[in-house]
Amino acid sequence: MALFPFIDCHHAFYLPVGDGHQLYVEESGNPDGVPVVVLHGGPGGGSSPVQRRFFDPREFRIILLDQRGAGQSRPLAETRNNTTMHLVADLEAVRAYLGIDRWLLFGGSWGVTLGLAYAVAHPSRVLGMVLRGVFLCRQQDMDWLYTASGAARLFPREWKAVNAPVAAFPGNLLERYAEGLAGPQAREFARHWCNWEAVLAGMSPLPAGPGGDDELCMATQEVHYFRHQGFLEQPLLDACAGIVLPVEIIHGDRDFVCPMDQAETLHEILPNSVLTKVAGGAHSASHPAIADALVEAVKRIHKRVMA
Protein backbone atom coordinates (compact mmCIF):
# COMPACT_ATOMS: atom_id res chain seq x y z
CA MET A 1 0.00 0.00 0.00
CA ALA A 2 1.12 3.56 -0.68
CA LEU A 3 0.30 4.77 2.84
CA PHE A 4 2.48 7.32 4.56
CA PRO A 5 4.67 6.10 7.45
CA PHE A 6 3.29 6.00 10.97
CA ILE A 7 3.69 9.26 12.87
CA ASP A 8 2.99 10.03 16.52
CA CYS A 9 0.37 12.52 17.59
CA HIS A 10 1.80 15.66 19.16
CA HIS A 11 -1.34 16.80 20.98
CA ALA A 12 -3.98 14.61 22.65
CA PHE A 13 -6.71 15.78 24.99
CA TYR A 14 -10.25 15.30 26.26
CA LEU A 15 -12.83 17.94 25.37
CA PRO A 16 -15.99 18.16 27.52
CA VAL A 17 -19.01 18.69 25.26
CA GLY A 18 -21.84 18.57 27.78
CA ASP A 19 -24.28 15.93 28.97
CA GLY A 20 -21.42 14.18 30.76
CA HIS A 21 -19.62 13.38 27.49
CA GLN A 22 -15.91 13.95 26.93
CA LEU A 23 -14.42 13.52 23.45
CA TYR A 24 -10.96 12.08 22.91
CA VAL A 25 -9.14 14.20 20.29
CA GLU A 26 -5.62 14.07 18.92
CA GLU A 27 -3.58 16.06 16.42
CA SER A 28 -0.61 15.09 14.28
CA GLY A 29 1.18 16.32 11.17
CA ASN A 30 1.90 19.95 10.34
CA PRO A 31 0.21 22.45 12.71
CA ASP A 32 0.23 24.93 9.81
CA GLY A 33 -1.01 22.45 7.22
CA VAL A 34 -4.47 22.03 5.72
CA PRO A 35 -6.75 20.90 8.57
CA VAL A 36 -8.50 17.57 8.03
CA VAL A 37 -10.77 15.81 10.49
CA VAL A 38 -11.22 12.04 10.26
CA LEU A 39 -14.76 10.78 10.88
CA HIS A 40 -14.75 7.13 11.85
CA GLY A 41 -17.42 4.61 11.00
CA GLY A 42 -19.87 2.62 13.01
CA PRO A 43 -21.42 4.52 14.72
CA GLY A 44 -19.12 3.48 17.54
CA GLY A 45 -16.11 2.43 15.48
CA GLY A 46 -13.57 4.72 17.09
CA SER A 47 -10.42 6.16 15.55
CA SER A 48 -7.10 4.42 14.96
CA PRO A 49 -3.50 5.62 14.48
CA VAL A 50 -3.49 4.01 11.03
CA GLN A 51 -5.97 6.66 9.90
CA ARG A 52 -3.18 9.24 10.01
CA ARG A 53 -1.37 7.35 7.25
CA PHE A 54 -3.65 8.52 4.45
CA PHE A 55 -2.22 12.04 4.73
CA ASP A 56 1.17 13.57 3.99
CA PRO A 57 2.13 14.87 7.46
CA ARG A 58 4.06 17.72 5.84
CA GLU A 59 0.91 19.02 4.15
CA PHE A 60 -1.90 18.28 6.61
CA ARG A 61 -2.92 19.09 10.15
CA ILE A 62 -4.51 15.73 10.98
CA ILE A 63 -7.28 15.61 13.59
CA LEU A 64 -8.60 12.30 14.86
CA LEU A 65 -11.47 12.12 17.31
CA ASP A 66 -13.64 9.47 18.89
CA GLN A 67 -17.33 10.28 18.63
CA ARG A 68 -19.60 10.21 21.68
CA GLY A 69 -19.55 6.81 23.36
CA ALA A 70 -16.86 5.45 21.02
CA GLY A 71 -13.18 4.63 21.29
CA GLN A 72 -11.48 6.47 24.12
CA SER A 73 -14.27 9.00 24.56
CA ARG A 74 -16.11 8.91 27.85
CA PRO A 75 -18.41 7.35 29.05
CA LEU A 76 -17.81 4.10 27.20
CA ALA A 77 -20.64 3.05 24.85
CA GLU A 78 -22.99 5.72 26.26
CA THR A 79 -26.15 6.22 24.20
CA ARG A 80 -27.86 8.89 26.30
CA ASN A 81 -27.71 12.35 24.71
CA ASN A 82 -26.14 10.72 21.67
CA THR A 83 -27.69 11.58 18.29
CA THR A 84 -26.41 12.78 14.94
CA MET A 85 -27.10 16.40 15.83
CA HIS A 86 -25.08 15.94 19.02
CA LEU A 87 -22.20 14.62 16.92
CA VAL A 88 -22.48 17.54 14.48
CA ALA A 89 -22.41 19.98 17.41
CA ASP A 90 -19.39 18.13 18.82
CA LEU A 91 -17.49 18.63 15.58
CA GLU A 92 -18.20 22.34 15.76
CA ALA A 93 -16.96 22.38 19.36
CA VAL A 94 -13.71 20.69 18.34
CA ARG A 95 -13.22 23.00 15.36
CA ALA A 96 -13.77 26.10 17.49
CA TYR A 97 -11.55 24.82 20.30
CA LEU A 98 -8.69 24.21 17.87
CA GLY A 99 -9.13 27.63 16.25
CA ILE A 100 -9.79 26.21 12.78
CA ASP A 101 -11.80 28.28 10.31
CA ARG A 102 -12.44 25.63 7.65
CA TRP A 103 -11.38 22.02 7.39
CA LEU A 104 -11.54 18.99 5.14
CA LEU A 105 -13.77 16.08 6.09
CA PHE A 106 -12.46 12.54 5.61
CA GLY A 107 -15.07 9.92 6.42
CA GLY A 108 -15.90 6.30 5.78
CA SER A 109 -19.19 4.40 6.04
CA TRP A 110 -21.09 6.02 8.96
CA GLY A 111 -18.41 8.72 8.77
CA VAL A 112 -19.89 9.61 5.37
CA THR A 113 -23.34 9.98 6.93
CA LEU A 114 -21.95 12.22 9.66
CA GLY A 115 -19.78 14.20 7.26
CA LEU A 116 -22.71 14.94 4.98
CA ALA A 117 -24.90 15.93 7.94
CA TYR A 118 -22.16 18.30 9.14
CA ALA A 119 -21.67 19.79 5.67
CA VAL A 120 -25.40 20.46 5.41
CA ALA A 121 -25.45 22.15 8.82
CA HIS A 122 -22.17 24.08 8.46
CA PRO A 123 -21.26 24.41 4.77
CA SER A 124 -19.12 27.49 5.35
CA ARG A 125 -16.80 25.46 7.59
CA VAL A 126 -16.01 22.76 5.03
CA LEU A 127 -13.21 22.97 2.45
CA GLY A 128 -14.09 19.67 0.78
CA MET A 129 -14.69 16.00 1.49
CA VAL A 130 -13.14 12.60 0.87
CA LEU A 131 -15.83 9.95 1.35
CA ARG A 132 -15.26 6.18 1.37
CA GLY A 133 -17.80 3.35 1.43
CA VAL A 134 -20.84 5.60 1.17
CA PHE A 135 -23.63 4.92 3.68
CA LEU A 136 -26.73 7.06 3.20
CA CYS A 137 -28.69 5.66 6.14
CA ARG A 138 -31.88 5.23 4.12
CA GLN A 139 -34.37 2.56 5.17
CA GLN A 140 -33.38 0.49 2.15
CA ASP A 141 -29.73 0.66 3.22
CA MET A 142 -30.54 -0.61 6.71
CA ASP A 143 -32.84 -3.27 5.25
CA TRP A 144 -29.91 -4.48 3.17
CA LEU A 145 -27.89 -5.01 6.33
CA TYR A 146 -30.48 -6.22 8.80
CA THR A 147 -33.27 -8.10 7.02
CA ALA A 148 -33.48 -11.47 5.26
CA SER A 149 -34.04 -9.80 1.88
CA GLY A 150 -30.64 -8.06 1.76
CA ALA A 151 -27.04 -9.21 2.24
CA ALA A 152 -28.45 -12.26 4.04
CA ARG A 153 -29.06 -13.80 0.63
CA LEU A 154 -25.34 -13.65 -0.13
CA PHE A 155 -24.22 -14.93 3.27
CA PRO A 156 -27.01 -17.26 4.50
CA ARG A 157 -24.84 -19.19 6.97
CA GLU A 158 -23.54 -16.01 8.60
CA TRP A 159 -27.05 -14.51 8.64
CA LYS A 160 -28.26 -17.56 10.52
CA ALA A 161 -25.36 -17.16 12.95
CA VAL A 162 -26.17 -13.51 13.78
CA ASN A 163 -29.84 -14.33 14.33
CA ALA A 164 -29.39 -17.44 16.46
CA PRO A 165 -28.28 -15.75 19.73
CA VAL A 166 -31.34 -13.46 19.83
CA ALA A 167 -33.93 -15.90 18.47
CA ALA A 168 -35.88 -15.88 21.76
CA PHE A 169 -36.38 -12.12 21.76
CA PRO A 170 -39.31 -10.42 19.97
CA GLY A 171 -39.13 -7.94 17.11
CA ASN A 172 -36.78 -7.36 14.20
CA LEU A 173 -33.03 -7.91 14.38
CA LEU A 174 -32.29 -4.42 15.69
CA GLU A 175 -34.94 -4.69 18.40
CA ARG A 176 -33.77 -8.14 19.45
CA TYR A 177 -30.14 -7.03 19.73
CA ALA A 178 -31.20 -3.93 21.66
CA GLU A 179 -32.68 -6.25 24.27
CA GLY A 180 -29.63 -8.49 24.34
CA LEU A 181 -27.18 -5.60 24.59
CA ALA A 182 -29.12 -4.16 27.54
CA GLY A 183 -28.56 -7.33 29.59
CA PRO A 184 -25.71 -8.95 31.52
CA GLN A 185 -24.36 -10.76 28.44
CA ALA A 186 -23.99 -7.58 26.39
CA ARG A 187 -20.41 -8.34 25.37
CA GLU A 188 -21.33 -11.78 24.03
CA PHE A 189 -24.11 -10.27 21.94
CA ALA A 190 -21.72 -7.55 20.77
CA ARG A 191 -19.30 -10.18 19.43
CA HIS A 192 -22.06 -11.83 17.38
CA TRP A 193 -23.24 -8.47 16.05
CA CYS A 194 -19.77 -7.36 14.99
CA ASN A 195 -18.99 -10.71 13.38
CA TRP A 196 -21.86 -10.20 10.94
CA GLU A 197 -20.47 -6.85 9.84
CA ALA A 198 -16.94 -8.24 9.68
CA VAL A 199 -18.06 -10.88 7.19
CA LEU A 200 -19.73 -8.27 5.00
CA ALA A 201 -16.57 -6.16 5.15
CA GLY A 202 -14.42 -9.05 3.95
CA MET A 203 -12.81 -9.74 7.32
CA SER A 204 -12.68 -12.92 9.41
CA PRO A 205 -15.18 -13.30 12.27
CA LEU A 206 -13.91 -13.93 15.80
CA PRO A 207 -14.77 -16.99 17.92
CA ALA A 208 -17.86 -16.75 20.10
CA GLY A 209 -17.14 -15.13 23.45
CA PRO A 210 -17.23 -11.75 25.17
CA GLY A 211 -16.41 -8.84 22.89
CA GLY A 212 -13.90 -6.15 23.79
CA ASP A 213 -14.62 -2.49 24.39
CA ASP A 214 -14.46 -1.71 20.68
CA GLU A 215 -17.06 -4.37 19.86
CA LEU A 216 -19.32 -3.24 22.69
CA CYS A 217 -19.13 0.36 21.43
CA MET A 218 -19.83 -0.62 17.84
CA ALA A 219 -22.76 -2.91 18.57
CA THR A 220 -24.39 -0.63 21.13
CA GLN A 221 -24.09 2.52 19.05
CA GLU A 222 -25.14 0.95 15.75
CA VAL A 223 -28.26 -0.58 17.26
CA HIS A 224 -29.05 2.70 19.04
CA TYR A 225 -28.68 4.81 15.90
CA PHE A 226 -30.22 2.50 13.35
CA ARG A 227 -33.32 1.81 15.45
CA HIS A 228 -33.92 5.57 15.08
CA GLN A 229 -33.09 5.88 11.35
CA GLY A 230 -29.78 7.52 12.17
CA PHE A 231 -31.45 10.42 14.00
CA LEU A 232 -31.48 12.31 10.71
CA GLU A 233 -33.80 15.30 10.55
CA GLN A 234 -34.34 14.81 6.81
CA PRO A 235 -33.15 12.31 4.18
CA LEU A 236 -29.50 12.93 3.39
CA LEU A 237 -29.94 12.97 -0.37
CA ASP A 238 -32.61 15.67 -0.12
CA ALA A 239 -30.47 17.70 2.27
CA CYS A 240 -27.30 17.39 0.17
CA ALA A 241 -28.71 18.06 -3.27
CA GLY A 242 -26.75 20.81 -4.94
CA ILE A 243 -23.84 21.01 -2.49
CA VAL A 244 -20.99 22.42 -4.61
CA LEU A 245 -18.06 21.60 -2.34
CA PRO A 246 -15.26 19.57 -3.96
CA VAL A 247 -15.82 15.91 -3.10
CA GLU A 248 -13.85 12.75 -3.83
CA ILE A 249 -15.85 9.51 -3.46
CA ILE A 250 -14.08 6.15 -3.17
CA HIS A 251 -16.14 2.96 -3.30
CA GLY A 252 -15.24 -0.68 -3.87
CA ASP A 253 -17.27 -2.86 -6.20
CA ARG A 254 -16.99 -5.72 -3.67
CA ASP A 255 -18.39 -3.68 -0.79
CA PHE A 256 -21.12 -5.85 0.75
CA VAL A 257 -21.74 -3.49 3.68
CA CYS A 258 -22.66 -0.56 1.45
CA PRO A 259 -23.49 -1.56 -2.13
CA MET A 260 -22.22 0.64 -4.96
CA ASP A 261 -25.61 2.22 -5.72
CA GLN A 262 -25.23 4.43 -2.65
CA ALA A 263 -22.03 5.99 -4.00
CA GLU A 264 -23.50 6.36 -7.49
CA THR A 265 -26.63 8.04 -6.16
CA LEU A 266 -24.64 10.48 -4.02
CA HIS A 267 -22.33 11.28 -6.93
CA GLU A 268 -25.31 12.12 -9.13
CA ILE A 269 -26.57 14.84 -6.79
CA LEU A 270 -23.21 16.42 -5.94
CA PRO A 271 -22.18 18.44 -9.01
CA ASN A 272 -18.55 18.87 -7.90
CA SER A 273 -17.92 15.25 -6.94
CA VAL A 274 -15.62 12.67 -8.51
CA LEU A 275 -16.49 8.98 -8.06
CA THR A 276 -13.69 6.42 -8.17
CA LYS A 277 -14.93 2.83 -8.39
CA VAL A 278 -12.28 0.48 -7.04
CA ALA A 279 -12.22 -2.89 -8.79
CA GLY A 280 -12.13 -5.68 -6.21
CA GLY A 281 -12.31 -3.16 -3.37
CA ALA A 282 -14.12 -4.17 -0.19
CA HIS A 283 -15.63 -1.95 2.50
CA SER A 284 -12.72 -1.53 4.87
CA ALA A 285 -10.26 1.33 4.49
CA SER A 286 -7.53 -1.22 5.23
CA HIS A 287 -8.26 -3.12 2.01
CA PRO A 288 -5.10 -2.50 -0.08
CA ALA A 289 -6.88 -1.25 -3.20
CA ILE A 290 -9.17 1.02 -1.16
CA ALA A 291 -6.23 2.37 0.86
CA ASP A 292 -4.28 3.20 -2.28
CA ALA A 293 -7.32 4.93 -3.79
CA LEU A 294 -7.82 6.97 -0.62
CA VAL A 295 -4.23 8.21 -0.62
CA GLU A 296 -4.63 9.36 -4.22
CA ALA A 297 -7.99 10.96 -3.44
CA VAL A 298 -6.43 12.94 -0.60
CA LYS A 299 -3.73 14.19 -2.96
CA ARG A 300 -6.38 15.26 -5.47
CA ILE A 301 -8.55 17.04 -2.91
CA HIS A 302 -5.48 18.89 -1.64
CA LYS A 303 -4.80 20.20 -5.13
CA ARG A 304 -8.44 21.12 -5.62
CA VAL A 305 -8.81 23.12 -2.42
CA MET A 306 -5.41 24.81 -2.81
CA ALA A 307 -5.97 25.81 -6.45
Secondary structure, DSSP 8 states (H G I E B T S, - for coil): ---------SEEEEEEEETTEEEEEEEEE-TTSEEEEEE-STTT----GGGGGGS-TTTEEEEEEE-TTSTTSBSTT--TT--HHHHHHHHHHHHHHTT-S-EEEEEETHHHHHHHHHHHH-GGGEEEEEEES-----HHHHHHHHSTTTGGGT-HHHHHHHHGGGTTS-SSHHHHHHHHHTSTTHHHHHHHHHHHHHHHTT-----SS---HHHHHHHHHHHHHHTTGGG-SS-HHHHHTT--S-EEEEEETT-SSS-HHHHHHHHHH-TTEEEEEETT--SSTTSHHHHHHHHHHHHHHHHHHH-
